[in-house]
Amino acid sequence: MAAPVMEIDLHVHTTASDGTMSPAEVVRYAKEKGLRTIAITDHDTIEGIAEGLQEGRKLGLEVIPGVEVSVDFAKGTMHLLGYYIDYTSAELLEKLAIVQRARAERNLKIIEKLRGLGIDIDLSEIKEAPEHGQIGRPHFAYALVQKGYVQNIQDAFERYLRKGGPAYAEKFKFSPQEAMSVIHKAGGVTVLAHPFTLNQLQLHDLEPVIVELKENGLDGIETYYPEHSEGQTKFYRHLAQKYGLAITGGSDFHGFNKDKEDLGEGYGNGECSHTLVDELQARKEARLRGL
């Protein structure tokens, strides 16, 4: 039985970061699959938004301008999604440029660590990876596969590139408060992406984190996500309702060389309707009115 396709997918990546489809290709694919709305949320960049919006207008598919920002969180991995951002905002562009410079510095550190492990690799080989956007760990993983050091992408991450792995290098990240402030100043709303990556082993440990984020401007929680268990989804929905936060969902689509769900699939069980988009839009308008 084919997986149901949702009306909306609010977590989508393109070749502007680490996806394998261009923004226009992603929009065309979403239209073919019958989606009504997608959000382009590339990692720490807005480079794919203009192209995606243009294609969306041409095909009659709603494209929400967004971004996914990696932020500092000691206990795990925290990403914040920004929706309805003004992608021409000077301050937003300045802050993202800082992150991108830090990413470039981190890539050199990863190369040094890999060489220290006896792996002969240089930046020119990393740039030959199929993704065309910013260079990150997936590009290194691809190069390691091509050079025969590992069997597949997952093996590369497990052996070398995972957080805490022998070739892992930290990069500069803004605090959650700074990131949310920048998104809000760019007219956007902020949503905590895939909360399970925060590594709060007990679900109730997440609640104080949500409370602190809410006090600093969090607008929503990505409740529906392919890797969330039924219990996690239920608890995240409970927290969103308890603290008056918006609920969102998405596939985290990267294209077809990632071990992830297809666009519009694997989350929500039919509950990801366009009413979630309407709620995000209402929150954006309320912020603009200063409510």
C-alpha positions, 0 to 999 in steps of 0.5 A: 500500500502506497504511503499517504502524501500530506497536503503540506511539507514544511521541512525541505532541502535543496541543492542550496544546502545538502539536498540533491534537487534544485529548488525548481526541481523540488517545487515541480516534484511537489506539484507532481505529487499533489502537495499544496504547500512546501517550505524550503528550509535549507541549512543556514542559507537562503540561496534557494528561496528566490528560485523556489518562489519563482517556480511556485508562482509559475506552477501555482504551488505555495512555497514558504521561504524558510531556513534551518539554523543549527544552534548551540545546545550542549546536550544534543543537536538543536535546529531551529526552523524559521518560516515566512522570513524576509530572505533579503533581510540584511541582518539575516544575511549577515548572520548566515554569512558568519555561520557559513564562514564557520562552516568553511573553517570547520571543513578544513579541520575535518580534512586535517583530522581525516589526514591524521587518521591516514585518509588521503583527501583534499578539498577539491575532492570534497567539492566533487560530491553531487550536492551543489550547495554548501560543503558539509559532512554529507559531502565528506561522507560521499567522498569517503565512499568514492575513495573506498574508505567506507562502504556507504554514507552511513558507514562514513558517519558511524566511523568518522563523522558522527558527533564525537567521532574521530573526524568530527569538528565542532563549528560556531553556532549561535545561541537559540536566543540569538537565532530566534531573535534574528528570525523574528527581526526578519519577520519570521516565526520560529519552530523547534525542529525534530525535538528527539535530536536534543537527546533528552532521554526521558520525554519529561526532560524536554519540557523545561527546555521548551519552557525556556525556548518559549520564554525566548520567543519560540513559536512552535514545535515540529511535531510530525516527523518521520523519525518520531515514534507515536509516543514522541509525537503524542508528547510533542503535540501535548507540549505544543498545546500546553504552552500555546505553540504552533504544530508543524510537520515535514519529511526533512526531504533531501532528495534521493541519495539520503536514507530518509522519507520521500517528499510529503511522506512518512509523517502526520498520518493524515493530520498534516493539513493546511490548517497548520500553515494557516496557524503559522501565517496567523502567528506571523501576522500577529508578530508583525502587529506586535501582539 
